[in-house]
């Protein structure tokens, strides 16, 4: 095959990626695991407030919010979230709060969490949560400054 023809075939094959690339560059406003649309790895965001601990949700009790599926352990928790999602949704779209305070995004471990000032914050893991807790107020302030522009990085 001639080099010019081969180059043309290659360019045409890659052209859809050139169009899709910029659209895919922005991160979603709510963190979900790769290949999933479920927020907080399926944990119930209301339970952090009512039970004081992470509780696995059930797909039968779900609400779509900001492009992600939030799951709940009960219909009552689902209904409470649906009535006031801003009260229960994790801050910074459920991305690691410490990472956002540092100017980037990272996933979370639903067991590395804190409620501060009536807001739910999630972290990458328990070790990162320890770093977060060394200056919680400062980290929240830095993360608030970085959010949502950090999604464009």
URCORBEL-V870694 format. One record per helix or strand of 3 or more residues. SS is the DSSP state (a for helix, b for strand). FROM is the first residue (numbers start at 1). LEN is the number of residues. If there is no record, write none. Layout:
((SS FROM LEN) (SS FROM LEN))
//
This chain:
((a 3 23) (a 40 3) (a 45 6) (b 58 8) (b 68 5) (a 75 9) (a 85 4) (a 91 4) (a 97 6) (b 109 8) (b 119 5) (a 126 8) (a 136 11) (a 149 4))
//
